[in-house]
Amino acid sequence: MTTFVITVPGTIVAGVTDTSRATLEGKLAEQHTDLSESEGLDLLTVNDDGTFSIRLEVEAADQYQAELNAVRLVSTALQEMGFSEEDAPLGAPAVTGIDSDL
């Protein structure tokens, strides 16, 4: 298995409060560990226009599966917070880092 840091972009069209930001960070914190932190990556970046980037570490056999897992984690966290897919549409995920034992 390989550890991937995946960046998932999106836009919260319903508005972002400090409380919702902290809640989202709390839900995803366990997916942001040594690799992403050592690379100096913040878990969540929110811009003034409501766009955001979330950086998660996921273990997967390949990049495709890692991206699917990251999007699933972000989607689930947003839904648990009450954001629908229309309230917080996600963009295409991208690999930000890779750590492999190979």
N, C-alpha and C positions, 0 to 999 in steps of 0.2 A: 504494500500500500504506500501511497505517496500522500504527503500533506501539501495541500494547495491553499494559497490565500486567494480568495475570489472576491472581486469587487462587484457589487450589485448596485447599479444606479437606479434612481427612480425620482418621482415627483409626488409630493403630497399636496394635492389640490385643495384639500379641506382645511389646511392650515396646521402649523406645527406649534405646539406650546412647549414650554420648558418641561412640563410634566410628561407629555407624550414622548418627548425626546428621551428623558431619563428612563421611562418605562421601556421603550424600545431597546435602549442600551442594556438595561438589566436583563431583558429576555434573551439577548444575543451574546451576553458577556462571556459565557463559557466557550464560545466559538472564536474568541479573540485571545490568543495565548502567545507563547514565546516567539514563534516565527514572525507573526505580524507586528508584534510589539518591538522586536529587535530590528525590524525594518523601518521603524518609526511611523507606522501606519495607525491612524486613529480608527477606532471601531466605526464611528458614525461621524460624517460631515454633513451638515445641513446648511444650505445657502439661503440668502434672504428671499430668493424667489421660490422657495419650497422644494427645490431640487436637492437630492441627497445622494450620498454614496455610503454603502455599508461594506466593510471589509471583514470577511469571515475566513477562518481556517476550517477546512474540511478534509477528511481522509477519504480517498477514493482510488480506484484502480487506474483511472485516466481523467483527463481534463473534462471530457464531456460529462461524466458522472459527477465530478466535483462541482461543475457549474449547475447541474440539475439539483444537487443537494443544497447548494447555497441559496438558490432561488426558492426552493421549497421552504427552507428555514426562515428566510425573510418574509415570504408570503404568509406563512403560518403566524409569525410574530405580529405582523400587521393586522391580520384577521382577528387574532385574539384581542387586539387593542380596539377593534371596532372599525377598522379601515377596510372598505371594500376594494376590489381591484380597480374600480373607477375612481375612488378617493386617493389611491396611491399606486398608480401604474408603475411597473418596473421596466427598466431597459435591459439591454443585453448584458449578461455577466461577462467579466473578463478576468483572466488569470493575472494576479499581481505578484505572486511569488510561488516558488516550488521548493519543497524540501524532500529529497528522496534518499533512501538508503542504498541506492544503486551505485 
